[in-house]
């Protein structure tokens, strides 16, 4: 009886040891897990970028398994950006979060480019801004894989608000406009004559619906389409080219094997080439949908556009120089061809 019990105990110990060893062996050959999260829905270009990247990884035979979290399931864009800095969510697509570095407001700078051709030359793959952005984001332990275009940002008036401001600052007096809670957003629309109301994006729809604000700023066409039932008019100030950073935590990237890192970078480069090829058509497609939905789409006259540009070059650009320094702003003036 004692012998049988001892044998049974020995067998049990062997089975337990084997069961603990097997996962260890499996994990040694398991794919590297990469968590990718962003805060936007499936009709946003972030989702297309994410799915294209995953397809490109597979094509390249990368041994990387992407754990994909779209739609804000991990938090809003600013909180996910912070998680990427910390390596908790190694990869994200996010706008410039200047609470972590005021130089990131540079991504919101007004009237740097006038059309999609110029935008690609400045912000696209190997564009003029690539080195500038990488220098800033490397200080946050992030690497820029690409700059994702969403289109030109403009102004929208809420449903029931019939005022259509086109000449600034005169037309904007007394209009409460939502701006992102960043210094440059407040500065721009104060210079345009509005009453800026800093507000998180998550509160924007309800504020338009309830009339807490009269208008919203920094509005690319995709977001106007998503909020179309609370929008009266869309005024194409095109005051900045909206783009986001596709970043990966630098420490996480450095820990990959050279082979896997090369495959990831090859996949990201191929993704960016495809996204920039499609982005303009996507943006213009949403603008057509907006027009067809009955929203009043208004373009600025040449005189009003020239006045808007002159106002922001004189006021906003010197304000930005305080954050990023004269060297970067000299480069920005060169890029925008401002004397």
C-alpha positions in Angstrom: 0.0 0.0 0.0 2.8 2.3 0.9 4.7 1.4 -2.3 1.6 2.0 -4.5 1.0 5.4 -2.9 4.5 6.4 -3.4 4.5 5.4 -7.1 1.2 7.3 -7.6 2.6 10.3 -5.9 5.7 10.2 -8.1 3.6 9.9 -11.2 1.5 12.9 -10.1 4.6 14.9 -9.5 5.9 14.0 -13.0 2.6 15.0 -14.7 2.5 18.3 -12.8 6.1 19.1 -13.7 5.3 18.3 -17.4 2.2 20.4 -17.4 4.3 23.3 -16.1 7.1 22.7 -18.5 4.9 22.5 -21.7 3.6 26.1 -21.6 7.2 27.3 -21.0 8.3 25.5 -24.2 5.4 26.8 -26.1 5.9 30.4 -25.0 9.5 30.3 -26.1 8.3 29.8 -29.7 5.2 31.9 -29.4 4.7 35.0 -31.6 5.6 38.4 -30.1 2.4 40.1 -28.9 1.8 43.7 -30.0 -1.1 45.6 -28.5 -2.4 48.3 -30.9 -5.1 50.6 -29.7 -6.8 53.8 -30.8 -10.0 55.8 -30.0 -11.8 56.0 -33.3 -14.6 53.9 -35.0 -14.4 51.6 -38.0 -15.1 54.3 -40.6 -12.1 56.4 -39.5 -8.8 56.1 -41.4 -7.2 54.8 -38.2 -9.0 51.6 -38.6 -8.0 51.3 -42.3 -4.4 52.0 -41.3 -4.6 49.3 -38.6 -6.1 46.6 -40.8 -3.7 47.4 -43.7 -0.8 47.1 -41.3 -1.9 43.7 -40.0 -2.2 42.5 -43.6 1.2 43.7 -44.4 2.7 42.1 -41.3 1.2 38.8 -42.5 2.6 39.3 -46.0 6.0 39.8 -44.6 5.9 36.7 -42.5 6.3 38.6 -39.3 6.1 36.5 -36.1 4.1 39.3 -34.4 0.5 38.8 -33.2 -1.5 42.1 -33.0 -3.9 42.5 -30.2 -6.2 45.1 -31.8 -8.3 47.5 -29.7 -10.2 50.2 -31.8 -13.0 52.5 -30.9 -11.6 53.8 -27.5 -11.9 50.5 -25.6 -8.6 51.4 -23.9 -9.5 55.1 -23.3 -9.6 58.3 -25.3 -6.8 59.2 -27.7 -4.8 61.2 -25.1 -4.8 58.5 -22.5 -3.8 55.8 -25.0 -1.0 58.1 -26.2 0.2 58.2 -22.5 0.0 54.4 -22.3 2.1 54.1 -25.4 4.8 56.4 -23.9 4.8 54.0 -20.9 4.9 50.9 -23.1 1.6 49.6 -21.7 0.0 49.9 -25.2 3.1 49.7 -27.4 1.4 51.1 -30.5 -1.2 53.7 -31.2 -2.5 56.3 -33.6 -3.0 59.6 -31.9 -3.1 63.3 -32.4 -0.5 65.6 -30.8 -1.0 65.5 -27.0 0.8 68.7 -25.9 0.2 68.0 -22.2 3.2 65.6 -22.5 5.3 68.0 -24.7 4.1 71.5 -25.8 6.1 71.1 -29.0 3.4 68.6 -30.2 1.1 71.5 -30.8 3.1 71.9 -33.9 0.9 69.3 -35.5 -2.0 71.7 -35.2 -0.2 74.7 -36.7 -2.4 76.7 -39.1 -2.0 77.2 -42.8 1.2 75.2 -43.4 -0.1 73.6 -46.6 -3.0 74.5 -49.0 -3.8 71.3 -50.8 -3.2 67.5 -50.7 -0.2 67.6 -53.0 1.6 70.0 -50.6 0.4 67.9 -47.7 2.0 64.8 -49.0 5.3 66.6 -49.6 5.3 68.0 -46.0 3.6 65.3 -43.9 3.7 62.2 -46.1 6.2 59.3 -46.2 9.7 60.7 -45.9 8.2 64.2 -45.9 9.7 67.4 -44.6 8.2 67.0 -41.1 9.4 63.5 -40.5 12.7 64.4 -38.8 11.2 67.2 -36.8 8.5 65.0 -35.4 10.8 62.1 -34.6 13.2 64.4 -32.7 10.2 65.5 -30.5 8.7 62.1 -30.0 11.9 60.3 -29.3 12.1 62.3 -26.1 8.9 60.6 -25.1 10.3 57.1 -25.9 8.3 56.9 -29.1 9.2 56.3 -32.7 7.1 57.7 -35.6 6.1 54.9 -38.0 4.1 57.3 -40.1 1.9 60.5 -40.2 -1.7 59.6 -40.9 -3.7 62.2 -42.9 -7.4 62.8 -42.1 -7.9 65.9 -44.2 -8.3 69.7 -43.7 -9.9 70.8 -40.5 -12.6 73.5 -40.7 -15.5 74.9 -38.7 -19.0 73.6 -38.2 -22.1 75.3 -36.8 -24.7 73.3 -34.8 -28.1 72.4 -36.0 -30.4 75.5 -35.7 -27.6 78.0 -35.7 -28.0 79.9 -38.9 -25.1 82.2 -38.5 -22.4 81.5 -41.1 -19.1 83.2 -40.2 -16.7 83.6 -43.1 -14.9 86.9 -42.4 -12.7 86.8 -39.3 -12.6 88.2 -36.7 -15.7 90.3 -37.3 -18.2 87.5 -38.1 -17.3 85.4 -35.1 -18.1 87.8 -32.3 -20.2 86.2 -29.6 -20.0 82.6 -31.1 -19.1 79.9 -28.6 -16.9 77.4 -30.3 -15.6 74.1 -29.0 -11.8 73.8 -29.3 -9.6 70.9 -28.2 -8.2 71.6 -24.7 -4.8 72.6 -26.1 -3.2 76.1 -26.0 -3.0 76.5 -29.8 -6.7 75.7 -30.2 -7.7 78.4 -27.7 -5.2 80.9 -29.3 -6.4 80.3 -32.9 -10.0 80.8 -32.3 -9.6 83.7 -30.0 -7.6 85.4 -32.8 -10.4 84.5 -35.2 -12.8 86.4 -32.9 -14.7 83.4 -31.4 -15.3 82.7 -27.7 -13.2 79.4 -27.4 -14.6 76.7 -25.1 -12.0 74.0 -24.4 -13.7 70.6 -24.2 -12.8 66.9 -24.5 -13.9 65.3 -27.8 -16.0 62.8 -25.8 -18.3 65.7 -24.7 -18.6 67.4 -28.1 -21.6 65.7 -29.6 -23.8 66.2 -26.6 -22.7 69.9 -26.3 -23.8 70.5 -29.9 -27.0 68.6 -29.4 -27.9 70.6 -26.3 -26.7 74.0 -27.6 -24.1 74.4 -24.9 -21.8 75.6 -27.7 -22.7 77.2 -31.1 -20.0 75.6 -33.2 -17.0 73.3 -33.3 -13.5 73.8 -34.6 -10.8 71.4 -35.9 -13.4 69.5 -37.9 -12.3 67.2 -40.8 -15.0 65.9 -43.1 -15.1 62.4 -41.5 -16.1 63.8 -38.1 -18.8 66.1 -39.7 -20.3 63.1 -41.4 -20.3 61.2 -38.1 -22.1 64.1 -36.4 -24.2 65.1 -39.3 -27.5 65.0 -37.4 -26.4 67.9 -35.1 -24.7 70.0 -37.8 -26.3 72.9 -39.7 -23.4 74.2 -41.8 -19.8 73.3 -42.6 -17.5 76.3 -43.3 -14.3 75.3 -45.1 -11.7 77.5 -43.4 -9.2 74.7 -44.0 -7.2 76.3 -41.2 -4.9 73.4 -40.7 -4.2 70.0 -42.2 -5.2 67.4 -39.7 -2.8 64.5 -39.3 -2.1 62.0 -36.6 1.0 60.2 -35.4 1.3 56.5 -35.8 3.8 55.7 -33.0 5.4 52.7 -31.4 7.1 52.6 -28.0 10.8 52.9 -28.7 11.9 50.6 -25.9 9.5 47.9 -27.1 10.7 48.2 -30.7 14.3 48.0 -29.6 13.7 44.7 -27.8 12.4 43.0 -31.0 14.9 40.9 -32.8 16.5 42.6 -35.7 14.6 40.4 -38.2 11.2 41.1 -36.6 11.9 44.8 -36.3 12.8 44.9 -40.0 9.6 43.1 -40.9 7.5 45.5 -38.8 9.1 48.6 -40.3 8.7 47.2 -43.8 5.0 46.6 -43.1 4.5 50.1 -41.7 6.2 51.7 -44.7 4.0 49.8 -47.1 1.0 50.7 -45.1 1.8 54.4 -45.2 2.2 54.4 -48.9 -1.2 52.8 -49.4 -2.9 55.1 -46.9 -1.6 58.3 -48.5 -2.7 57.0 -51.9 -6.3 56.5 -50.6 -6.7 59.3 -48.0 -7.6 62.1 -50.3 -10.4 60.1 -52.0 -11.7 59.1 -48.6 -11.8 62.7 -47.4 -13.4 64.0 -50.6 -15.9 61.1 -50.4 -17.0 62.2 -46.9 -17.4 65.8 -48.1 -19.6 64.6 -50.9 -21.8 62.7 -48.4 -22.0 65.8 -46.3 -23.2 67.9 -49.2 -25.7 65.2 -50.2 -27.1 65.0 -46.7 -28.3 68.6 -46.9 -25.7 70.3 -44.7 -24.8 73.8 -46.0 -21.2 73.6 -47.1 -19.6 77.0 -47.5 -16.3 78.0 -49.0 -14.4 81.1 -48.1 -13.8 83.7 -50.8 -10.2 84.4 -51.8 -10.3 87.7 -49.9 -11.6 86.1 -46.7 -9.1 83.2 -46.9 -6.2 85.6 -47.4 -7.4 87.6 -44.4 -7.7 84.5 -42.2 -4.2 83.4 -43.1 -2.7 86.9 -42.5 -4.4 87.0 -39.0 -3.0 83.6 -37.9 0.5 84.1 -39.4 0.7 87.4 -37.5 -0.7 86.1 -34.2 -0.6 82.3 -33.9 2.8 81.6 -35.4 4.7 83.9 -33.0 2.7 82.2 -30.2 3.9 78.8 -31.4 7.5 80.0 -31.5 7.4 80.3 -27.7 6.8 76.5 -27.5 9.0 75.1 -30.2 11.8 77.8 -30.5 13.0 80.0 -33.4 14.9 77.2 -35.2 11.9 75.0 -35.8 9.7 78.0 -36.6 12.2 79.2 -39.2 12.0 75.8 -40.8 8.2 76.0 -40.7 8.2 79.3 -42.4 10.5 77.9 -45.1 8.1 74.9 -45.6 5.0 77.1 -45.8 6.9 79.7 -48.0 6.2 82.5 -45.6 8.7 85.4 -45.7 
